[in-house]
Amino acid sequence: MAYDYIIVGGGSAGCVLANRLSADPAIKVLLLEAGASDANMLFRMPAGFAKMTKGVASWGWSTVPQKHLNGRVVWYTQAKVIGGGSSINAQLYTRGNRKDYDSWASDAGCEGWSYRDVLPYFKRSEDNQRLHNEYHSYGGPLGVSYPINPPPISHAFLRAAQEAGIPFNFDFNGAVQDGMGHYQLSTRNAERSSASSAFVKPVMSRSNLTVKLNTQTLRLITENGRVVGVEVASGTGKEILHADREVILSSGAIGSPRLLQLSGIGPADALRQAGIAVVHDLTGVGGNLQDHLDLYAISECTGDHTYDRIAQPHRTVWAGLQYLLFKTGPVTSTLFETGGFWYADKQARSPDIQFHLGLGSGIEAGVATMKNPGVTLNSAFLRPRSRGTVRVSSADPRAAPLIDPNYWEDPYDRECAIQGLRLAREILRQPALKPFVLAERLPGDGLNTDQELMEYAYRSCKTDHHPVGTCAMGTGADAVVTPDLKLRGLLGLRVVDASVMPFVPSCNTNAPTIMVAEKAADIILGKPPLAPATI
Ligand SMILES: Cc1cc2nc3c(=O)[nH]c(=O)nc-3n(C[C@H](O)[C@H](O)[C@H](O)COP(=O)(O)OP(=O)(O)OC[C@H]3O[C@@H](n4cnc5c(N)ncnc54)[C@H](O)[C@@H]3O)c2cc1C
């Protein structure tokens, strides 16, 4: 079978591309995904997120010891399943700040990627349950909904934030990002709306679209300066697959630079060090890694105000039945559905801290579980100045990559993160939460100086799962792809996923990745771009 396009990686971006490119029946598309199907009910249930950072459908990687976090190794969940991150994430639907995209255009030279250029692509995907205006739309493939039934503690949290001076915001994805409110979620009718369920499932019957699961791509095949196909693991052997037009790499911000390097495409020194023959020396591959690091405060509740006790077997069964029979109850919650954006640095050009209220304790891997019901407030600094790397350690495609986000290399990141944690603690102590919150347990009343909070952070911090930037688009010397997403210096290859973002947006990264793929599809098909927004 000959294919026009081979898409490597069926994650958030790969699923969008599979849909948009195969819309023309004359174009043959192959989507390759290393992970398995998302048929298990857990992927559909919003609260399934509680299992998702604990090893389900993940590559099982960790960072290298973090030099500026006291040598800490951070567990680093990256999805391995059709739908990628969108099948295992917390379903928060956020787009960031318009200045994020304006900075892609003006500071990284990504012409065509300013906010006005990309807003129509956010809207093209969107099937918003409630909103239709200059910022939102309905009728697209991706379900976007408000939380179904946030518990009273969520509303008290919003009042507490206002007591702490942070206003209420109904729509972070609208005219103003600042403030606290309920997040929009990538859900529809109380089910996760992943890139797989929204973009691939509805078009699986297209005869020009082939989806191969459990198929890891081992390397890209290059002939005379052109990428012509891929080698994949097939059963116990290997198979070569050819692309008549292009190979599109959508393996994610860790997977894409990893596969490029395994194929001899990357910084020559790093390749030689790993024992890989250099096919194309491209300095920027695997550099410029940016991620959001989460710190958190956890308080013990005065009673059963969050979902911690749903973990008791009889309540799990009841919650499951309630969901299956009526689509109501705790299982409809993504567990992180309230929060918002505010300032650590009062001079910042837009909010630089994001909060996620966790309706329990121990929801994510490595986060402490309280004996009694708890409530968690995560705070993440949004525009880190530190830059890290993704490198391969050897030519073995089964070996884990060396992931080094280099968190807190720049002291400014640490200062802002600690300030974010202070804000989180302050909100949890406001009068509106008094009926719900007994006392702070982490960091705990005894820890107050910057040094004490830093040491607490070394022990407890976690990734917010937003790696980007490792195959950055732009016009600078370290850019890996051009603004039309072609790999610099080789023909027949584009990269389309979170790795091409030159700077991490000030938000969760799924909606921005889907936007990137929507716009990429038009570029690849040679269609004129959607008319820029006028707001
Ligand atoms: C636990 C978690 C929680 C998150 N929470 C949120 C959230 O609530 N809201 C939000 O907006 N964002 C969230 N994110 C981030 C968001 O989901 C990601 O930014 C987004 O999914 C990235 O999309 P992508 O297409 O770049 O990569 P991915 O979605 O990671 O897709 C890459 C795909 O490529 C496959 N792959 C990799 N290498 C190969 C290979 N060699 N051969 C074949 N296949 C390969 C992988 O298995 C994977 O399926 C979260 C992420 C995680 C992991």
The ligand as an ORCA input file, in Angstrom:
! r2SCAN-3c Opt
* xyz 0 1
  C      -0.780     13.605     32.480
  C      -0.991     14.799     31.600
  C      -1.930     15.765     31.964
  C      -2.125     16.887     31.150
  N      -3.155     17.753     31.436
  C      -3.492     18.689     30.516
  C      -4.700     19.414     30.614
  O      -5.513     19.193     31.520
  N      -4.988     20.335     29.659
  C      -4.138     20.577     28.623
  O      -4.427     21.474     27.805
  N      -2.999     19.897     28.488
  C      -2.679     18.926     29.368
  N      -1.586     18.155     29.167
  C      -0.718     18.459     28.025
  C      -1.297     18.064     26.675
  O      -2.080     16.907     26.769
  C      -0.146     17.912     25.681
  O       0.512     19.158     25.550
  C      -0.592     17.465     24.301
  O      -1.301     16.253     24.380
  C       0.636     17.301     23.406
  O       0.230     16.808     22.161
  P       1.283     16.257     21.113
  O       0.530     15.874     19.912
  O       2.389     17.225     20.993
  O       1.940     14.977     21.806
  P       1.227     13.694     22.422
  O      -0.224     13.942     22.614
  O       2.052     13.276     23.569
  O       1.315     12.634     21.235
  C       2.474     11.999     20.831
  C       2.076     10.590     20.416
  O       3.127     10.032     19.668
  C       3.318      8.703     20.044
  N       4.708      8.369     19.743
  C       5.832      8.874     20.299
  N       6.927      8.337     19.735
  C       6.470      7.473     18.789
  C       7.132      6.598     17.862
  N       8.471      6.529     17.801
  N       6.366      5.847     17.042
  C       5.000      5.931     17.083
  N       4.337      6.711     17.948
  C       5.071      7.488     18.779
  C       3.016      8.689     21.530
  O       2.714      7.391     21.975
  C       1.862      9.663     21.619
  O       0.612      9.033     21.505
  C      -1.349     17.041     29.963
  C      -0.422     16.064     29.606
  C      -0.242     14.954     30.395
  C       0.757     13.907     29.976
*
